[in-house]
Amino acid sequence: MRRTSATSPRSVARRAMSTATQSRPSGSIESNGLATPWGYEDLVMAARSGAHAVLLPKVESADMVCQAAGILVAQGAPDALAIRCMMETPRGMLHAEEIADAHPRVGGFVMGTSDLANDLHAGHTRERLPMLTSLGQRLLAGRAAGIAVLDGVHLDLADDEGFAASCRQGAELGFDGKTLIHP
């Protein structure tokens, strides 16, 4: 039996997420990238969902943000629906200031340290020395634009001490919060 787009797993997931965020409007929705076959529909759903933010992956330019914001506006998203930008590529890191100022909907950066470490050919270390320059510069761009900046994940789920150290380091650096690995 052939599935129609209305019954595809992604469509079912979008409907479930939309229902969940309408009943709990404080939620955030992570979108697929706009270059994927699903990104546009994810933003359409987010615009109507009641969520307070949409998370865009692998943001590399102000144009990407403006394209996403244009879709949200065209779909009647409330002005309060913020865009949070995943900062996880070298190109995105180098354009952080422009990305932060790209549109009034930009409400924050979320650091994607795992993908960034891979792109930099850097190690995933407890001290995160290979990340410190990127983290600090994104904090500067975020603070200059007046937006929130969330620290990236700690990968080793069995290392409670390392996780605590990563949280302390993030707080000391000035991050507004930390992201976690989901199950």
N, C-alpha and C positions, 0 to 999 in steps of 0.2 A: 504494500500500500504506500502510495506517495504522500508525503507530508506537505501540507500547504504552509505558507509562511506564517499563518495565524496559529498553527499548532507546532511549529518548530520548537525545539528546546529553548532557544534564545527568546522566542516570543513569549513562551510560557514564563520564563524567568523574568522578563521585563514586566509582564502583568503582575506577577507576584511581588516584585520589588515596588512597583507603583502602588499597589494596595498597601503594602507594609509602610511605605513612607507617608501615604495619606493618613494612615491611622496614627503614625508617630512622626510628625513633620520635622523632627530634629535630625533626621538621618541624612547621610551623604550617599551619593551614588557614584561608583567608579565606572566611567564610560570606556568603551573600546576606543582606540584611536580613530580619528576621522579618515585615515587612509584605509581602514579596514572596511569590509562589507557591512559591519554592524554599528560603526560609530555614529552615523547619522541617526539611525533609529533609536540608539541609546540616548542621544541628546533630546530627541523628540519626546521620549518617555520621561526623561528627567525634567523637562520643561513643565510637564503636566502633573508631576508626581507629588508635589508638596514638600520635597526634600529641601534642605537649606543650602546644599552645595553639591556640585558635580565635580568629580576628580578626573582631569584629563591626563592620560598617560603620555610620557615621552614628549613633552612640550619642548619644541626647539626654536620657536620664533613667535614674534608678536602676531604675525599673520595667522598662525594656528589658533591663537586665542581669539582673534577677531572673527575668524570663520566660525568657531564654536559659539561665540557670543551672538553672532548673527542668526544662527539656527535657533538658539534659545529665544531671542527677541521675536523672530518670525513665528515661533510656536506659542507666543503669549506667556512666556515664563515671567513670573513675578520679578520685579526689580531686585528683590532681596535674594534671589537665587545666585549664589556666588560660584565662581569658577576657582577651583584649586588646581594648581599646575604641578604635575609630577616632574621634578627636575632630576633627570636620571641619565642624561647623555652629555658628552663633552660640548656638543653644539649648544644644547640648552643652557648649560652652565655659562658659556661665553656670552649668551644673549639674555641673561637673567634680568638685567636692568630694563631692557626694552619689553620683555615679557611682563614684568611686574607692572609697568605703566601702560600696557597695551589696551586695556579696557576697564571701565569702572567696576565691572563684575569680578575682576581678579581679586580674590580674597585671601590668597595664600599660596605658599610653596610647600610642597611635600617632597622631602629629599628621598630619592630613589638610590640609596647608596650601593645596593647590590648590583644593579645594572651598571651604575657608574664605575664601580670597581672593576667589573668585567671589561667595560669599554676602555678603561685606562690601563688594562693589563696589570692591575694592582692586586695585592693580596688582601684578603678579608682578615684583618688583624684585630685583636681585642682593643688595641690603642687607637686604631683607625688613622694612623699617621698618614697614609696615602690620601685620605679624604679631607684632612683638616683645611687645606687651602680652599677646596671647593665649598666645603661647609661654611667657612668664614666669609667667603665672598658672597654666597647666597644670602647669608644673614645680613650682610651690608645692603645688598640690593633690596631685600625684603623690608628692612627697617627704613631705608630711604623712601620706599613707596608706601610705608605705613600698613603693610600686610603681615599676616601671621606666617611663621616659618616652623614647620614640623620636622623633627629629626627622623632619619631613616631607621630601619629595623635592625635588631640584633639577631644574627642568623642562627647562632648555636643555642637551640632550645634547651639543651641539657646543662648549659653554663649559666646558672643563676647569678653567680658572682660577676661574671662578665657582663651580664645584662644590667645588673645594678651599677657597675662601673660605667657602662655606656649611657645609662640614664643620668648619672651624676655628671659625666662629661657634657652631655647635651644641655643640661641645665646650666652648667658653668659657662658654656659657649654662648648661651642666651636663647636657645630654642624655646618655643612656646609649648611644645609637647613632643611626644614621640609616637611613631607608628609601630604597630605590632604585626607579626606574622599571623595570618588567619589560618585556621585549620583546613 
